[in-house]
Amino acid sequence: MAKKPNYMTVPAALKELEKIEMVRQMDNVYRLDHAITATQKTILKAFGIDENYIKTSATRLSELLKAAAMPERDEEDGAYEEDNLY
């Protein structure tokens, strides 16, 4: 017996995709909180996106967040920007 395809409503699909989230780990690196589920893969496939794209995007975003969190050093005196606030 062939299985009938199960279609999702737009709100249900969005709710399922909202479950893809990143969390900051103890080493201050952001990682995907959970693996991508089969349902999420099916929804993403409709948009031409696969699991590897999500993983590489999460890695790239983690690197950007890590770089943004690092304080910039002033090249002239070697102090951090926060030191010059007062």
PDB file as gemmi writes it, atoms N, CA and C in Angstrom:
CRYST1    1.000    1.000    1.000  90.00  90.00  90.00 P 1                      
ATOM      1  N   MET A   1       0.839  -1.172   0.000  1.00  0.00           N  
ATOM      2  CA  MET A   1       0.000   0.000   0.000  1.00  0.00           C  
ATOM      3  C   MET A   1       0.890   1.243   0.000  1.00  0.00           C  
ATOM      4  N   ALA A   2       0.644   2.145  -0.922  1.00  0.00           N  
ATOM      5  CA  ALA A   2       1.427   3.376  -1.038  1.00  0.00           C  
ATOM      6  C   ALA A   2       0.991   4.361   0.041  1.00  0.00           C  
ATOM      7  N   LYS A   3       1.968   5.055   0.592  1.00  0.00           N  
ATOM      8  CA  LYS A   3       1.666   6.013   1.646  1.00  0.00           C  
ATOM      9  C   LYS A   3       1.234   7.341   1.023  1.00  0.00           C  
ATOM     10  N   LYS A   4       0.153   7.898   1.520  1.00  0.00           N  
ATOM     11  CA  LYS A   4      -0.350   9.177   1.045  1.00  0.00           C  
ATOM     12  C   LYS A   4       0.546  10.296   1.589  1.00  0.00           C  
ATOM     13  N   PRO A   5       0.977  11.241   0.731  1.00  0.00           N  
ATOM     14  CA  PRO A   5       1.823  12.330   1.241  1.00  0.00           C  
ATOM     15  C   PRO A   5       1.064  13.187   2.239  1.00  0.00           C  
ATOM     16  N   ASN A   6       1.740  13.586   3.280  1.00  0.00           N  
ATOM     17  CA  ASN A   6       1.138  14.386   4.330  1.00  0.00           C  
ATOM     18  C   ASN A   6       1.558  15.846   4.123  1.00  0.00           C  
ATOM     19  N   TYR A   7       0.618  16.705   3.780  1.00  0.00           N  
ATOM     20  CA  TYR A   7       0.913  18.104   3.519  1.00  0.00           C  
ATOM     21  C   TYR A   7       0.752  18.919   4.791  1.00  0.00           C  
ATOM     22  N   MET A   8       1.613  19.924   4.935  1.00  0.00           N  
ATOM     23  CA  MET A   8       1.568  20.785   6.111  1.00  0.00           C  
ATOM     24  C   MET A   8       0.981  22.136   5.733  1.00  0.00           C  
ATOM     25  N   THR A   9       0.368  22.792   6.699  1.00  0.00           N  
ATOM     26  CA  THR A   9      -0.067  24.168   6.481  1.00  0.00           C  
ATOM     27  C   THR A   9       1.145  25.083   6.630  1.00  0.00           C  
ATOM     28  N   VAL A  10       1.025  26.289   6.119  1.00  0.00           N  
ATOM     29  CA  VAL A  10       2.136  27.246   6.219  1.00  0.00           C  
ATOM     30  C   VAL A  10       2.482  27.531   7.679  1.00  0.00           C  
ATOM     31  N   PRO A  11       1.521  27.826   8.548  1.00  0.00           N  
ATOM     32  CA  PRO A  11       1.882  28.056   9.958  1.00  0.00           C  
ATOM     33  C   PRO A  11       2.562  26.848  10.604  1.00  0.00           C  
ATOM     34  N   ALA A  12       2.124  25.640  10.253  1.00  0.00           N  
ATOM     35  CA  ALA A  12       2.747  24.438  10.826  1.00  0.00           C  
ATOM     36  C   ALA A  12       4.184  24.289  10.327  1.00  0.00           C  
ATOM     37  N   ALA A  13       4.414  24.599   9.050  1.00  0.00           N  
ATOM     38  CA  ALA A  13       5.768  24.506   8.499  1.00  0.00           C  
ATOM     39  C   ALA A  13       6.685  25.539   9.146  1.00  0.00           C  
ATOM     40  N   LEU A  14       6.184  26.748   9.325  1.00  0.00           N  
ATOM     41  CA  LEU A  14       6.992  27.787   9.976  1.00  0.00           C  
ATOM     42  C   LEU A  14       7.310  27.427  11.418  1.00  0.00           C  
ATOM     43  N   LYS A  15       6.324  26.873  12.110  1.00  0.00           N  
ATOM     44  CA  LYS A  15       6.551  26.465  13.496  1.00  0.00           C  
ATOM     45  C   LYS A  15       7.616  25.375  13.577  1.00  0.00           C  
ATOM     46  N   GLU A  16       7.593  24.471  12.603  1.00  0.00           N  
ATOM     47  CA  GLU A  16       8.594  23.397  12.567  1.00  0.00           C  
ATOM     48  C   GLU A  16       9.988  23.961  12.286  1.00  0.00           C  
ATOM     49  N   LEU A  17      10.086  24.941  11.388  1.00  0.00           N  
ATOM     50  CA  LEU A  17      11.392  25.531  11.066  1.00  0.00           C  
ATOM     51  C   LEU A  17      11.913  26.414  12.192  1.00  0.00           C  
ATOM     52  N   GLU A  18      11.024  26.969  13.003  1.00  0.00           N  
ATOM     53  CA  GLU A  18      11.457  27.775  14.149  1.00  0.00           C  
ATOM     54  C   GLU A  18      12.202  26.946  15.181  1.00  0.00           C  
ATOM     55  N   LYS A  19      12.048  25.649  15.129  1.00  0.00           N  
ATOM     56  CA  LYS A  19      12.733  24.765  16.070  1.00  0.00           C  
ATOM     57  C   LYS A  19      14.217  24.631  15.761  1.00  0.00           C  
ATOM     58  N   ILE A  20      14.641  25.072  14.570  1.00  0.00           N  
ATOM     59  CA  ILE A  20      16.068  25.068  14.228  1.00  0.00           C  
ATOM     60  C   ILE A  20      16.675  26.285  14.924  1.00  0.00           C  
ATOM     61  N   GLU A  21      17.476  26.046  15.944  1.00  0.00           N  
ATOM     62  CA  GLU A  21      18.039  27.155  16.701  1.00  0.00           C  
ATOM     63  C   GLU A  21      19.469  26.857  17.116  1.00  0.00           C  
ATOM     64  N   MET A  22      20.181  27.944  17.392  1.00  0.00           N  
ATOM     65  CA  MET A  22      21.560  27.841  17.847  1.00  0.00           C  
ATOM     66  C   MET A  22      21.618  28.262  19.307  1.00  0.00           C  
ATOM     67  N   VAL A  23      22.520  27.624  20.047  1.00  0.00           N  
ATOM     68  CA  VAL A  23      22.740  27.992  21.443  1.00  0.00           C  
ATOM     69  C   VAL A  23      24.231  28.197  21.663  1.00  0.00           C  
ATOM     70  N   ARG A  24      24.554  29.047  22.619  1.00  0.00           N  
ATOM     71  CA  ARG A  24      25.958  29.277  22.955  1.00  0.00           C  
ATOM     72  C   ARG A  24      26.394  28.233  23.968  1.00  0.00           C  
ATOM     73  N   GLN A  25      27.464  27.534  23.655  1.00  0.00           N  
ATOM     74  CA  GLN A  25      27.998  26.501  24.526  1.00  0.00           C  
ATOM     75  C   GLN A  25      28.938  27.119  25.557  1.00  0.00           C  
ATOM     76  N   MET A  26      29.457  26.312  26.431  1.00  0.00           N  
ATOM     77  CA  MET A  26      30.342  26.788  27.502  1.00  0.00           C  
ATOM     78  C   MET A  26      31.631  27.420  26.973  1.00  0.00           C  
ATOM     79  N   ASP A  27      32.054  27.021  25.768  1.00  0.00           N  
ATOM     80  CA  ASP A  27      33.286  27.577  25.192  1.00  0.00           C  
ATOM     81  C   ASP A  27      33.013  28.833  24.363  1.00  0.00           C  
ATOM     82  N   ASN A  28      31.823  29.444  24.560  1.00  0.00           N  
ATOM     83  CA  ASN A  28      31.396  30.658  23.862  1.00  0.00           C  
ATOM     84  C   ASN A  28      31.311  30.490  22.358  1.00  0.00           C  
ATOM     85  N   VAL A  29      31.049  29.297  21.893  1.00  0.00           N  
ATOM     86  CA  VAL A  29      30.848  29.025  20.473  1.00  0.00           C  
ATOM     87  C   VAL A  29      29.385  28.643  20.288  1.00  0.00           C  
ATOM     88  N   TYR A  30      28.757  29.228  19.292  1.00  0.00           N  
ATOM     89  CA  TYR A  30      27.359  28.917  19.004  1.00  0.00           C  
ATOM     90  C   TYR A  30      27.280  27.678  18.124  1.00  0.00           C  
ATOM     91  N   ARG A  31      26.374  26.773  18.464  1.00  0.00           N  
ATOM     92  CA  ARG A  31      26.175  25.544  17.700  1.00  0.00           C  
ATOM     93  C   ARG A  31      24.684  25.283  17.574  1.00  0.00           C  
ATOM     94  N   LEU A  32      24.324  24.453  16.562  1.00  0.00           N  
ATOM     95  CA  LEU A  32      22.929  24.043  16.432  1.00  0.00           C  
ATOM     96  C   LEU A  32      22.528  23.276  17.684  1.00  0.00           C  
ATOM     97  N   ASP A  33      21.347  23.570  18.199  1.00  0.00           N  
ATOM     98  CA  ASP A  33      20.892  22.948  19.437  1.00  0.00           C  
ATOM     99  C   ASP A  33      20.523  21.484  19.221  1.00  0.00           C  
ATOM    100  N   HIS A  34      19.891  21.173  18.092  1.00  0.00           N  
ATOM    101  CA  HIS A  34      19.461  19.806  17.801  1.00  0.00           C  
ATOM    102  C   HIS A  34      19.792  19.471  16.352  1.00  0.00           C  
ATOM    103  N   ALA A  35      19.759  18.206  16.040  1.00  0.00           N  
ATOM    104  CA  ALA A  35      19.929  17.778  14.658  1.00  0.00           C  
ATOM    105  C   ALA A  35      18.693  18.184  13.852  1.00  0.00           C  
ATOM    106  N   ILE A  36      18.881  18.342  12.552  1.00  0.00           N  
ATOM    107  CA  ILE A  36      17.766  18.673  11.657  1.00  0.00           C  
ATOM    108  C   ILE A  36      16.897  17.424  11.498  1.00  0.00           C  
ATOM    109  N   THR A  37      15.599  17.548  11.756  1.00  0.00           N  
ATOM    110  CA  THR A  37      14.702  16.399  11.686  1.00  0.00           C  
ATOM    111  C   THR A  37      14.303  16.115  10.239  1.00  0.00           C  
ATOM    112  N   ALA A  38      13.726  14.943  10.025  1.00  0.00           N  
ATOM    113  CA  ALA A  38      13.279  14.553   8.683  1.00  0.00           C  
ATOM    114  C   ALA A  38      12.197  15.508   8.174  1.00  0.00           C  
ATOM    115  N   THR A  39      11.308  15.932   9.050  1.00  0.00           N  
ATOM    116  CA  THR A  39      10.254  16.874   8.661  1.00  0.00           C  
ATOM    117  C   THR A  39      10.859  18.206   8.234  1.00  0.00           C  
ATOM    118  N   GLN A  40      11.849  18.687   8.989  1.00  0.00           N  
ATOM    119  CA  GLN A  40      12.514  19.937   8.641  1.00  0.00           C  
ATOM    120  C   GLN A  40      13.260  19.796   7.322  1.00  0.00           C  
ATOM    121  N   LYS A  41      13.896  18.652   7.095  1.00  0.00           N  
ATOM    122  CA  LYS A  41      14.594  18.413   5.832  1.00  0.00           C  
ATOM    123  C   LYS A  41      13.625  18.461   4.660  1.00  0.00           C  
ATOM    124  N   THR A  42      12.426  17.894   4.833  1.00  0.00           N  
ATOM    125  CA  THR A  42      11.413  17.900   3.774  1.00  0.00           C  
ATOM    126  C   THR A  42      10.983  19.328   3.444  1.00  0.00           C  
ATOM    127  N   ILE A  43      10.766  20.134   4.472  1.00  0.00           N  
ATOM    128  CA  ILE A  43      10.355  21.526   4.259  1.00  0.00           C  
ATOM    129  C   ILE A  43      11.473  22.308   3.580  1.00  0.00           C  
ATOM    130  N   LEU A  44      12.694  22.140   4.055  1.00  0.00           N  
ATOM    131  CA  LEU A  44      13.830  22.849   3.478  1.00  0.00           C  
ATOM    132  C   LEU A  44      14.070  22.430   2.027  1.00  0.00           C  
ATOM    133  N   LYS A  45      13.841  21.168   1.726  1.00  0.00           N  
ATOM    134  CA  LYS A  45      14.024  20.656   0.370  1.00  0.00           C  
ATOM    135  C   LYS A  45      13.099  21.375  -0.617  1.00  0.00           C  
ATOM    136  N   ALA A  46      11.915  21.780  -0.160  1.00  0.00           N  
ATOM    137  CA  ALA A  46      10.978  22.514  -1.012  1.00  0.00           C  
ATOM    138  C   ALA A  46      11.554  23.860  -1.445  1.00  0.00           C  
ATOM    139  N   PHE A  47      12.498  24.393  -0.673  1.00  0.00           N  
ATOM    140  CA  PHE A  47      13.137  25.670  -0.989  1.00  0.00           C  
ATOM    141  C   PHE A  47      14.537  25.484  -1.573  1.00  0.00           C  
ATOM    142  N   GLY A  48      14.923  24.241  -1.836  1.00  0.00           N  
ATOM    143  CA  GLY A  48      16.241  23.965  -2.405  1.00  0.00           C  
ATOM    144  C   GLY A  48      17.363  24.066  -1.398  1.00  0.00           C  
ATOM    145  N   ILE A  49      17.058  23.865  -0.134  1.00  0.00           N  
ATOM    146  CA  ILE A  49      18.057  23.950   0.936  1.00  0.00           C  
ATOM    147  C   ILE A  49      18.233  22.562   1.531  1.00  0.00           C  
ATOM    148  N   ASP A  50      19.496  22.187   1.775  1.00  0.00           N  
ATOM    149  CA  ASP A  50      19.740  20.887   2.388  1.00  0.00           C  
ATOM    150  C   ASP A  50      20.385  21.061   3.758  1.00  0.00           C  
ATOM    151  N   GLU A  51      20.595  19.948   4.431  1.00  0.00           N  
ATOM    152  CA  GLU A  51      21.125  19.961   5.791  1.00  0.00           C  
ATOM    153  C   GLU A  51      22.535  20.551   5.843  1.00  0.00           C  
ATOM    154  N   ASN A  52      23.352  20.253   4.831  1.00  0.00           N  
ATOM    155  CA  ASN A  52      24.720  20.777   4.814  1.00  0.00           C  
ATOM    156  C   ASN A  52      24.732  22.300   4.734  1.00  0.00           C  
ATOM    157  N   TYR A  53      23.799  22.871   3.994  1.00  0.00           N  
ATOM    158  CA  TYR A  53      23.720  24.332   3.900  1.00  0.00           C  
ATOM    159  C   TYR A  53      23.417  24.930   5.271  1.00  0.00           C  
ATOM    160  N   ILE A  54      22.512  24.317   5.999  1.00  0.00           N  
ATOM    161  CA  ILE A  54      22.158  24.802   7.345  1.00  0.00           C  
ATOM    162  C   ILE A  54      23.371  24.709   8.269  1.00  0.00           C  
ATOM    163  N   LYS A  55      24.083  23.585   8.211  1.00  0.00           N  
ATOM    164  CA  LYS A  55      25.255  23.400   9.080  1.00  0.00           C  
ATOM    165  C   LYS A  55      26.353  24.398   8.759  1.00  0.00           C  
ATOM    166  N   THR A  56      26.649  24.623   7.467  1.00  0.00           N  
ATOM    167  CA  THR A  56      27.710  25.570   7.111  1.00  0.00           C  
ATOM    168  C   THR A  56      27.296  26.999   7.433  1.00  0.00           C  
ATOM    169  N   SER A  57      26.016  27.316   7.257  1.00  0.00           N  
ATOM    170  CA  SER A  57      25.534  28.653   7.613  1.00  0.00           C  
ATOM    171  C   SER A  57      25.636  28.877   9.119  1.00  0.00           C  
ATOM    172  N   ALA A  58      25.318  27.857   9.896  1.00  0.00           N  
ATOM    173  CA  ALA A  58      25.414  27.968  11.359  1.00  0.00           C  
ATOM    174  C   ALA A  58      26.871  28.162  11.783  1.00  0.00           C  
ATOM    175  N   THR A  59      27.776  27.448  11.137  1.00  0.00           N  
ATOM    176  CA  THR A  59      29.201  27.592  11.456  1.00  0.00           C  
ATOM    177  C   THR A  59      29.693  28.992  11.113  1.00  0.00           C  
ATOM    178  N   ARG A  60      29.299  29.491   9.945  1.00  0.00           N  
ATOM    179  CA  ARG A  60      29.701  30.829   9.524  1.00  0.00           C  
ATOM    180  C   ARG A  60      29.134  31.884  10.466  1.00  0.00           C  
ATOM    181  N   LEU A  61      27.869  31.728  10.850  1.00  0.00           N  
ATOM    182  CA  LEU A  61      27.245  32.664  11.770  1.00  0.00           C  
ATOM    183  C   LEU A  61      27.930  32.633  13.133  1.00  0.00           C  
ATOM    184  N   SER A  62      28.314  31.449  13.588  1.00  0.00           N  
ATOM    185  CA  SER A  62      29.026  31.315  14.857  1.00  0.00           C  
ATOM    186  C   SER A  62      30.352  32.065  14.817  1.00  0.00           C  
ATOM    187  N   GLU A  63      31.059  31.955  13.700  1.00  0.00           N  
ATOM    188  CA  GLU A  63      32.344  32.661  13.570  1.00  0.00           C  
ATOM    189  C   GLU A  63      32.142  34.172  13.572  1.00  0.00           C  
ATOM    190  N   LEU A  64      31.091  34.642  12.901  1.00  0.00           N  
ATOM    191  CA  LEU A  64      30.801  36.074  12.893  1.00  0.00           C  
ATOM    192  C   LEU A  64      30.444  36.577  14.291  1.00  0.00           C  
ATOM    193  N   LEU A  65      29.656  35.812  15.022  1.00  0.00           N  
ATOM    194  CA  LEU A  65      29.287  36.207  16.380  1.00  0.00           C  
ATOM    195  C   LEU A  65      30.507  36.216  17.302  1.00  0.00           C  
ATOM    196  N   LYS A  66      31.382  35.244  17.122  1.00  0.00           N  
ATOM    197  CA  LYS A  66      32.584  35.187  17.948  1.00  0.00           C  
ATOM    198  C   LYS A  66      33.487  36.378  17.655  1.00  0.00           C  
ATOM    199  N   ALA A  67      33.620  36.741  16.387  1.00  0.00           N  
ATOM    200  CA  ALA A  67      34.448  37.884  16.013  1.00  0.00           C  
ATOM    201  C   ALA A  67      33.844  39.195  16.520  1.00  0.00           C  
ATOM    202  N   ALA A  68      32.522  39.299  16.497  1.00  0.00           N  
ATOM    203  CA  ALA A  68      31.861  40.516  16.972  1.00  0.00           C  
ATOM    204  C   ALA A  68      31.968  40.659  18.484  1.00  0.00           C  
ATOM    205  N   ALA A  69      32.073  39.546  19.189  1.00  0.00           N  
ATOM    206  CA  ALA A  69      32.140  39.593  20.647  1.00  0.00           C  
ATOM    207  C   ALA A  69      33.526  39.949  21.160  1.00  0.00           C  
ATOM    208  N   MET A  70      34.552  39.744  20.330  1.00  0.00           N  
ATOM    209  CA  MET A  70      35.912  40.060  20.768  1.00  0.00           C  
ATOM    210  C   MET A  70      36.115  41.573  20.769  1.00  0.00           C  
ATOM    211  N   PRO A  71      36.618  42.118  21.856  1.00  0.00           N  
ATOM    212  CA  PRO A  71      36.882  43.563  21.881  1.00  0.00           C  
ATOM    213  C   PRO A  71      38.045  43.908  20.951  1.00  0.00           C  
ATOM    214  N   GLU A  72      37.917  45.061  20.288  1.00  0.00           N  
ATOM    215  CA  GLU A  72      38.975  45.483  19.367  1.00  0.00           C  
ATOM    216  C   GLU A  72      40.077  46.194  20.148  1.00  0.00           C  
ATOM    217  N   ARG A  73      41.315  45.886  19.799  1.00  0.00           N  
ATOM    218  CA  ARG A  73      42.457  46.531  20.451  1.00  0.00           C  
ATOM    219  C   ARG A  73      42.819  47.793  19.696  1.00  0.00           C  
ATOM    220  N   ASP A  74      43.155  48.831  20.433  1.00  0.00           N  
ATOM    221  CA  ASP A  74      43.629  50.065  19.836  1.00  0.00           C  
ATOM    222  C   ASP A  74      45.098  49.859  19.478  1.00  0.00           C  
ATOM    223  N   GLU A  75      45.436  50.033  18.211  1.00  0.00           N  
ATOM    224  CA  GLU A  75      46.798  49.747  17.760  1.00  0.00           C  
ATOM    225  C   GLU A  75      47.826  50.707  18.338  1.00  0.00           C  
ATOM    226  N   GLU A  76      47.418  51.937  18.679  1.00  0.00           N  
ATOM    227  CA  GLU A  76      48.376  52.921  19.171  1.00  0.00           C  
ATOM    228  C   GLU A  76      48.916  52.584  20.553  1.00  0.00           C  
ATOM    229  N   ASP A  77      48.019  52.321  21.506  1.00  0.00           N  
ATOM    230  CA  ASP A  77      48.490  52.083  22.870  1.00  0.00           C  
ATOM    231  C   ASP A  77      48.213  50.670  23.373  1.00  0.00           C  
ATOM    232  N   GLY A  78      47.618  49.807  22.558  1.00  0.00           N  
ATOM    233  CA  GLY A  78      47.390  48.426  22.953  1.00  0.00           C  
ATOM    234  C   GLY A  78      46.238  48.228  23.912  1.00  0.00           C  
ATOM    235  N   ALA A  79      45.453  49.285  24.158  1.00  0.00           N  
ATOM    236  CA  ALA A  79      44.328  49.183  25.087  1.00  0.00           C  
ATOM    237  C   ALA A  79      43.072  48.767  24.333  1.00  0.00           C  
ATOM    238  N   TYR A  80      42.132  48.246  25.077  1.00  0.00           N  
ATOM    239  CA  TYR A  80      40.844  47.883  24.503  1.00  0.00           C  
ATOM    240  C   TYR A  80      39.951  49.119  24.453  1.00  0.00           C  
ATOM    241  N   GLU A  81      38.983  49.129  23.529  1.00  0.00           N  
ATOM    242  CA  GLU A  81      38.076  50.264  23.399  1.00  0.00           C  
ATOM    243  C   GLU A  81      37.317  50.531  24.690  1.00  0.00           C  
ATOM    244  N   GLU A  82      36.913  49.460  25.417  1.00  0.00           N  
ATOM    245  CA  GLU A  82      36.143  49.648  26.638  1.00  0.00           C  
ATOM    246  C   GLU A  82      36.942  50.414  27.696  1.00  0.00           C  
ATOM    247  N   ASP A  83      38.274  50.332  27.638  1.00  0.00           N  
ATOM    248  CA  ASP A  83      39.108  51.015  28.625  1.00  0.00           C  
ATOM    249  C   ASP A  83      39.037  52.531  28.467  1.00  0.00           C  
ATOM    250  N   ASN A  84      38.685  52.987  27.274  1.00  0.00           N  
ATOM    251  CA  ASN A  84      38.699  54.432  26.993  1.00  0.00           C  
ATOM    252  C   ASN A  84      37.342  55.081  27.190  1.00  0.00           C  
ATOM    253  N   LEU A  85      36.380  54.389  27.771  1.00  0.00           N  
ATOM    254  CA  LEU A  85      35.055  54.939  27.920  1.00  0.00           C  
ATOM    255  C   LEU A  85      34.974  55.998  29.009  1.00  0.00           C  
ATOM    256  N   TYR A  86      35.800  55.958  30.021  1.00  0.00           N  
ATOM    257  CA  TYR A  86      35.692  56.885  31.136  1.00  0.00           C  
ATOM    258  C   TYR A  86      36.860  57.810  31.187  1.00  0.00           C  
TER     259      TYR A  86                                                      
END                                                                             
